């Protein structure tokens, strides 16, 4: 296997045979993504379309656990109202392909960061419906009983809200291990962390969260303005599902913001922030009084995650231009959080 041919077709075919998944050769094998990211390969067998997903060829220390987590998430969503790719089978036997991997059902649709076809592209009404459909999908996830992920995941989430700031601050501090990183040179990072700790909601609701909910991880139907699948569940866990809405709004398309990427920034018909919040509250049956806290947390969390690429770039382990760009996006997210903080209450 190599970057141009990241799947051992013979090994995959043999494994599919043993699982009883179709018969005959694999056809229309197309790599959807690869390199340093998780690898996706679409293929057909016996008239059905599938997607194979595995870690990058040069695995990270947690790559196999990431695949296991995503497969567990997809399995847990079976039968729910959440639009998602159906898990077909997963494999943890390292002898098969040197990694944990899984196969899921292929989903037809488009991702609005890379493609906005007609009639969606020319219709503000369809774009408006697309935005509300994303909220409906997030609300559907919030209604799934988190016990489907098991008692361990439920127990681990007991103090989820109390440990968020400390967990992400530790990650930011760990970047000092990257030679050459001058940071954190991020205005507002300390003030936002202090505000989050001081204003934690008194009550919160346990549920399943996607963990990376934005336009790039959602596919839409080509013939109607609704979500066909939410993808990339590798950060899924148990916490408060309001974080997913916070993440969605933190990354909501805006022509004037560096955090907005791809074609989604040209969707001028999308709903307003206030409409999205109200729609989620109705769909999920949630009191949205404390929602600002979750959007501030989403900005804080995502800014720290993206700053990690900047730190690795400073150490020569990631593309320098990408690292600098992500540093700018991190600051943009923190600026957004500061506006929310300053309009809701003063920083303590």
N, C-alpha and C positions, 0 to 999 in steps of 0.2 A: 504494500500500500504506500501511496505517496500523496502529496497535496493535490495532484491532478486526478488521482484515482483513489479516493479515501476509504473505499469499502472493498473488502474481499468478497466479490460476488459469489465465488464458489463456496466459501465458508457460510455466507448468509443463506444461500440456496439450500445447503445441507441442513442448516439449523431450522429454516422454515419447513423443510420436509419433516423433520423430527417433531415439530410443533403442530403439524397437520394444517399448515396455512397455505392453501393453494397447491397447485401442481405445475410442473413444467418449468421452462426457463424464465428468468427475470428479463423483462423487456422495458424499453423506454427509461433506462437508468440515467438519471440526471442529478448532478450535484447542485444543491440549492445554496449551500454555504460551506465554508471550510476555512483552512488556515489555522489561526489561533483561536477561533471561536468553535463552539460545538458544531459538529458536522451534521448536515441534513442531506439525505439522498432520497429522491423520489423514484419509485419504480412501480411497475405493473406486473401482476402475475395472475394468470387464469382469469383475465377480465376485470380484476379488482386493482385499485390504486392504493399504494401504501407510501409511508415515509419512514425511513430508517434514521435513527438519531443516536449519535455516539459522541464522546468527548473529542477534543482536538487530538491529532496524531501525537503531539507532544503534550501528554496529559499534565495537568496540575495535580497537586497533592490531594485535592478534594474532588477531582473530576468524576470518579466512579460514584461517590456518594451523591453528587449532584444529579447524575443520571438516575440513581435509585430513588431519590426524592421526587424527581419529576414523574417517574413512572408510577410511584405511589399516589401522587396527586391526581394523575389522570384516572387511575383505577378508582379512587375515592369519588370522583365526579360522575361515574357511570350512573345513568338513570336520573340525574339531576336536571334542572332547567338551565344549567350553565352551558352555553355553547362552547364545545371543546372538541379536540380530536379524540376519537375513541381509541383507547389503548388496545392493541391487538395482542401483544405478548412482550415480555422483557426477559433479559438474560444477564445474570450476574456471574456466569461461569467464565473466568478469565481465559480459559483454554480455547474458547471459541474464536475470540477476536482480540484478545489482550485488553479488554475493557468491558465495563458494563454498558449495555445498549438496550434499546427497545425499538419496536415497530408499532406505528400507529396508523390509523386510517387517514388517507389523504383528504384534505378539505378543499373544496373549490371556493375561490374567493380572491380578493385583492387586499393588499395592505396599503393604506392611504399615504404612507410616507414615501412609497416608491411608485405608486400607480393610482391614479384616480380616473377611471374610465367614464365614458358616457353611459347612462344619462346623468350620473352623479356630478360630473365635473361642471356641468352648466346649470345645475338646479340648486338654488339656495334652499328650497323646500326639502329636497332629498338630503342635503348636507345637514340641515337642522335635525332631521330624523336620525341621521347617522350618529350625531352627538348624543341624542337621547337614548339610542339603542345601546351605546357604550355604557351609559349609566344603568340601563336595565340589566345588562350582563353582570355588572359589578354588584348590583342589588341582588340578583339571583344567587350569586356566590355567597353573599352575606346571609342568605336564608338556608344554606346547606348546614346541616348539623355537624359541627366540628368533630364530634365523636367518631366519625367515619375514618379519621386519621389515627385513631387509637388513643388509649389512656395516657401513654407516655407524652405524646404531643400535647394533649390537653393539660396535663400536670405541668409541663414545661412552660406553658403560657400563663400560669397563675399570676406571676408578677411582671407580665409583659410590659405594661404601661410604665411601671416604675423604673425599668432598667434600660429604656430606649436611649436616653441621652448618654448615659455612661457607656453603653455598648458601642455607640457610634463615635464617641469621643476617644475611646481606646483605639478604635480602628484608625482614626486620624493621627493619633500620637504614634501609632506603629509605623507610619510612613517615614519617621526619622531614621529608620533602618536603611532607607534608600539614599545612597551617597549622592550628594549634590542637591537634595531637595531643600529649599530655603524656608519652607513653610512652617506652620500654616500662615501664609500671607493672604488671608481671607477676611475682609472686613465684616464684622458682625457675628463671627462664629461663636465667640464667647458669650456675647449678649443674648443671642438666640438660645444657646444651650441653657443659660440661666433662666430665661423666660419660660422655656419648656418645662424645666423642673419645678418652677414656682407655680405653674398654671395647669398642672395635670388635671384632667377631668376627674371629678369625684367618683363617677360611675362610668363603666365602659362595658362592652358586650363582647364576649369571646366568639370568634368565628374564624373561618378560613380566609386568609388573605393571599392574593396572587403575588404581591411583593414587588412587581415591576410593571404596573398597569399603565399603559400609554398607547398612543396610536400605532407605534411600531410593533406592538404585540397583539394586535387585533386584526382579524380578517373580516371583510364585509362581503355579503352576497353581491354578485354582479348584476342581478336583476331586481334588487330591492334594497332599501337603505337600512338593512339590519345586520347585526353581527352574525357571521357564520361560524366563527371560532375565536376563542381567546387562546393564544399559544404561549410557549416559553414559560413553563410553570416551575422552573428550577429554583426559584426563591420562595415558593409557596410554603406556608406554615400556618400556625394558629396565632392569632393576635386579634386586634380590633379591625374589622373590615373597612371601617371608615378611612383607614390609611390608604386603601386603594383609590378611593375617591380623591383623597388628598394628593396622591401621586398623579392621578389623571389631571387634576387642575394645576398642579405645579408645572406640568409639561404641556398644558393646553396650547394649541397652536396660536401663535401671535407673530405677525409679520415683523414686528419691531424688536423681537427678543432673540438673542443668540441661542437660547436653549431649544428653540423650535427648529426642527430639522425636516428636510424632505418636502414633498408636495403637500402635506397636510396643512402647511402654513398658508396655502392659497384657498382654503375652504372658508370663504367669507360668510357662509350661511349658518355656521355653527351656533348653538345656543350660548347664552351668556352664563357667567359664573353663577349668578343668583338663580337662574332657571335650572341649571344642572343640580345645584344643591337641593332646591325644593323638590325636584323630580326624584332624586335619590331618596329623600326623606319619605316621600309617599310610597315609593316602590319597595323600600326596605323596611318601612315601619319604624324609622329611627327619628329621635329627637335630634335636630341638627344644631342645637344651641352652641355646643362646644366645637363645631366643625373646624373653625379657624386653627385650633391647636393641631389638628391632624394634617392640615395643609402645611403649616409651619414645620412640623416634624418631617413631612415628606421632603420639603425643600432642604432641610438640614441633613437628612439621611442621604439624599441623592447627591448633594453637593460634596459630601465627604467621600462617597463612592467614586465620583468622577475625579476628585482630586487625587485619588490613588493612581490614576493613569498619568496625571501630571508628575507625580512623585517618581513613578517608574521611568517616565521620559527623561527626567532630570538625571537619573542613574544610567541612562542609555539602554533601558530595557523596553522602551516603547517609542513609537514615532514622536519626534520632537514637536512637529506641527500639531499633531492630534493632542498631545499633552497640553500644549499651550491653549488650544481651543477649549478643551475640557476645563481648564483652569478658569477661563472666562465664563463658561457656562455655570460652573460652581458659584462664582461670584454673583452671576445673574440670579440664580436660585436664592442665594442668601439675601440679595436686595429685595426680591419678592417677599421673602419671609419677614424682613424688617418692616416693610409696608404693612403687612397684616398685623404684626405685633404692635406697631405704633397706632394703628387705627382701632385696635380692639382694647388695648390697655397699655399703660406705660411699662417699660422694661424695669424689673426690680433688681 
